[in-house]
């Protein structure tokens, strides 16, 4: 079997970071007070030729935390009824623990030392994610505490668009407005969009792994401490 070239290992593409696409639907804009209602995550993988593609999808409906604010305008916008028993909602803690368990497994398999959130307007999702982590008192968090990859910014650079639907269509990624604002649908489209941008950059010759950055897949002590 022909060994995979170092530049085609995911561990070498983002400096040891394992990208995970996240989308969160909420009951408002304030991460400290407003409920998380739905979360989805898509892990990514790189094939033997170095092309990035979606891998595993994880998805949960979330019970509003005790005392959470539910803004009527936000619920009207995303169409979520937090009190509908058919949602099959679980607690923030249960959802995050299951998602993080799967992410750590995939991160380890890729030889990466830490995961990084990929999201459209990432500051919003990352803020709500961190607030939920704090409420659930979860200690083993795979994600970098503040660094993110924002597909709105990347799309502005690569495609001249910043709105998710318009960026997807420009990239040739199908986008149905009727299904938008579902965490699962938006995460899957964002994952396709991010892969398109990364792969397009590669196809244009814009990515070569500097020799000093090539890793075997085993994290260095300095990486573990970041």
PLY file of the C-alpha trace (Angstrom):
ply
format ascii 1.0
element vertex 226
property float x
property float y
property float z
element edge 225
property int vertex1
property int vertex2
end_header
0.00 0.00 0.00
1.39 3.40 -1.03
1.94 5.63 2.04
-0.09 8.83 2.16
1.94 11.95 1.44
2.47 14.17 4.51
0.69 17.07 2.83
-2.40 14.89 2.49
-2.71 14.20 6.22
-5.31 16.28 8.02
-2.94 16.78 10.96
-0.66 18.78 8.67
-3.32 20.95 7.06
-4.38 23.18 9.97
-1.32 23.05 12.22
-2.58 20.07 14.18
-6.11 21.41 14.63
-9.09 19.16 13.88
-11.89 21.20 12.24
-15.47 20.53 13.37
-18.38 22.39 11.79
-20.94 23.60 14.33
-24.33 25.30 14.12
-26.53 26.25 17.09
-30.14 27.42 17.04
-31.06 29.61 19.99
-33.92 31.50 21.63
-32.18 34.86 21.35
-28.84 36.60 20.92
-27.54 36.65 24.50
-25.43 33.56 25.22
-25.62 34.13 28.97
-29.42 34.30 29.24
-31.02 32.81 26.11
-31.64 29.10 25.57
-29.74 26.79 23.26
-32.47 24.85 21.41
-30.62 22.76 18.84
-27.03 21.86 18.02
-25.40 19.96 15.17
-21.79 19.11 14.43
-20.06 17.66 11.39
-16.55 16.25 11.64
-14.29 16.40 8.60
-11.74 14.07 7.08
-9.11 14.23 4.35
-8.78 11.56 1.69
-5.50 10.12 0.45
-5.26 12.82 -2.22
-5.66 15.64 0.30
-9.27 16.62 -0.44
-11.33 17.67 2.57
-14.84 16.20 2.94
-17.59 15.81 5.57
-17.43 12.71 7.75
-19.69 12.13 10.78
-22.83 14.14 11.59
-24.12 14.62 15.15
-27.40 16.33 15.99
-29.44 17.04 19.14
-32.52 19.02 20.11
-31.86 20.73 23.45
-34.06 21.37 26.46
-33.89 25.03 27.56
-31.80 25.30 30.70
-33.57 26.25 33.92
-34.44 29.94 33.92
-33.54 30.38 30.24
-34.98 33.31 28.33
-37.10 32.48 25.27
-37.43 35.44 22.92
-40.68 35.18 20.90
-39.08 36.82 17.85
-36.26 34.26 17.83
-38.69 31.35 18.09
-40.78 32.75 15.25
-37.64 33.13 13.14
-36.33 29.58 13.59
-39.74 27.90 13.90
-38.81 25.92 17.02
-41.37 25.11 19.70
-39.23 24.43 22.80
-42.18 22.78 24.58
-43.04 20.27 21.85
-42.51 16.79 23.37
-41.97 15.31 19.89
-38.63 17.15 19.64
-36.98 14.44 21.76
-34.88 17.10 23.41
-32.06 16.29 25.82
-30.11 18.41 28.29
-27.20 20.57 27.22
-24.87 18.33 29.22
-26.02 15.10 27.59
-25.78 16.53 24.08
-22.35 18.08 24.60
-20.93 14.97 26.24
-22.02 12.80 23.30
-20.74 15.27 20.72
-17.42 15.74 22.50
-16.94 11.98 22.86
-17.28 11.49 19.10
-15.08 14.50 18.34
-12.26 13.32 20.62
-12.33 9.90 18.94
-12.11 11.40 15.44
-9.51 13.95 16.54
-7.30 11.18 17.94
-7.69 9.07 14.79
-6.54 12.04 12.70
-3.50 12.57 14.94
-4.60 16.12 15.79
-3.95 17.69 19.18
-7.03 19.91 19.51
-10.31 20.61 17.71
-11.38 23.96 16.36
-14.89 25.30 15.73
-15.85 26.02 12.13
-19.07 28.04 11.85
-20.81 30.72 9.82
-20.43 33.91 11.86
-18.45 31.77 14.28
-18.36 34.21 17.19
-22.11 33.70 17.72
-22.05 29.88 17.83
-18.80 29.75 19.77
-20.20 32.11 22.40
-23.31 29.98 22.93
-21.23 26.80 22.92
-18.90 28.12 25.61
-21.84 29.32 27.72
-23.46 25.87 27.52
-20.15 24.20 28.42
-19.87 26.40 31.50
-23.47 25.72 32.59
-22.98 21.96 32.15
-19.66 22.11 34.05
-17.91 20.03 31.39
-14.17 19.78 31.97
-12.94 17.75 28.99
-13.56 20.16 26.12
-11.87 19.28 22.81
-12.17 22.77 21.31
-9.72 25.63 21.42
-11.16 28.15 23.92
-11.21 31.12 21.54
-9.79 30.36 18.07
-12.31 29.60 15.30
-12.60 29.32 11.52
-15.38 31.64 10.31
-16.92 30.64 6.98
-18.57 34.06 6.62
-15.12 35.65 6.48
-13.68 32.90 4.31
-16.63 33.15 1.92
-16.19 36.89 1.65
-12.59 36.34 0.59
-13.08 33.32 -1.67
-16.56 33.90 -3.09
-17.44 37.55 -2.60
-20.42 36.55 -0.45
-20.98 36.51 3.32
-24.58 35.28 3.64
-24.62 31.48 3.99
-27.28 30.84 1.33
-25.61 33.12 -1.23
-22.13 31.76 -0.50
-23.36 28.19 -0.91
-25.05 28.92 -4.23
-21.96 30.74 -5.50
-19.88 27.69 -4.55
-22.30 25.35 -6.28
-23.61 23.94 -2.99
-27.38 23.38 -3.07
-29.24 25.49 -0.52
-32.97 25.35 0.24
-34.24 28.42 2.11
-37.22 26.42 3.39
-34.87 24.12 5.31
-32.59 26.91 6.56
-32.35 27.78 10.26
-32.35 24.13 11.20
-29.07 23.40 12.97
-28.71 20.11 11.11
-29.32 21.56 7.65
-27.20 24.67 8.18
-24.31 22.64 9.60
-24.28 20.23 6.68
-24.33 23.10 4.17
-21.63 24.98 6.08
-19.46 21.86 6.10
-19.81 21.53 2.32
-19.02 25.23 1.93
-15.89 25.07 4.10
-14.65 21.97 2.24
-15.26 23.71 -1.08
-13.20 26.74 -0.06
-10.31 24.67 1.32
-10.32 22.35 -1.71
-10.55 25.22 -4.19
-7.51 26.82 -2.58
-5.65 23.52 -2.91
-6.67 23.12 -6.57
-5.26 26.57 -7.30
-1.90 25.53 -5.87
-2.30 27.65 -2.76
-1.37 25.03 -0.20
2.00 23.40 0.31
3.13 22.03 3.66
6.39 23.64 4.79
8.83 20.87 5.66
9.29 22.14 9.21
5.51 21.89 9.79
5.17 18.25 8.78
4.12 16.04 11.69
3.87 12.31 12.09
0.50 12.62 13.79
1.86 12.62 17.35
1.36 16.01 19.05
4.34 17.82 20.52
4.32 18.89 24.14
4.13 22.53 23.04
1.01 21.74 21.01
-0.67 20.05 23.96
-0.30 23.19 26.03
-1.98 25.57 23.57
0 1
1 2
2 3
3 4
4 5
5 6
6 7
7 8
8 9
9 10
10 11
11 12
12 13
13 14
14 15
15 16
16 17
17 18
18 19
19 20
20 21
21 22
22 23
23 24
24 25
25 26
26 27
27 28
28 29
29 30
30 31
31 32
32 33
33 34
34 35
35 36
36 37
37 38
38 39
39 40
40 41
41 42
42 43
43 44
44 45
45 46
46 47
47 48
48 49
49 50
50 51
51 52
52 53
53 54
54 55
55 56
56 57
57 58
58 59
59 60
60 61
61 62
62 63
63 64
64 65
65 66
66 67
67 68
68 69
69 70
70 71
71 72
72 73
73 74
74 75
75 76
76 77
77 78
78 79
79 80
80 81
81 82
82 83
83 84
84 85
85 86
86 87
87 88
88 89
89 90
90 91
91 92
92 93
93 94
94 95
95 96
96 97
97 98
98 99
99 100
100 101
101 102
102 103
103 104
104 105
105 106
106 107
107 108
108 109
109 110
110 111
111 112
112 113
113 114
114 115
115 116
116 117
117 118
118 119
119 120
120 121
121 122
122 123
123 124
124 125
125 126
126 127
127 128
128 129
129 130
130 131
131 132
132 133
133 134
134 135
135 136
136 137
137 138
138 139
139 140
140 141
141 142
142 143
143 144
144 145
145 146
146 147
147 148
148 149
149 150
150 151
151 152
152 153
153 154
154 155
155 156
156 157
157 158
158 159
159 160
160 161
161 162
162 163
163 164
164 165
165 166
166 167
167 168
168 169
169 170
170 171
171 172
172 173
173 174
174 175
175 176
176 177
177 178
178 179
179 180
180 181
181 182
182 183
183 184
184 185
185 186
186 187
187 188
188 189
189 190
190 191
191 192
192 193
193 194
194 195
195 196
196 197
197 198
198 199
199 200
200 201
201 202
202 203
203 204
204 205
205 206
206 207
207 208
208 209
209 210
210 211
211 212
212 213
213 214
214 215
215 216
216 217
217 218
218 219
219 220
220 221
221 222
222 223
223 224
224 225
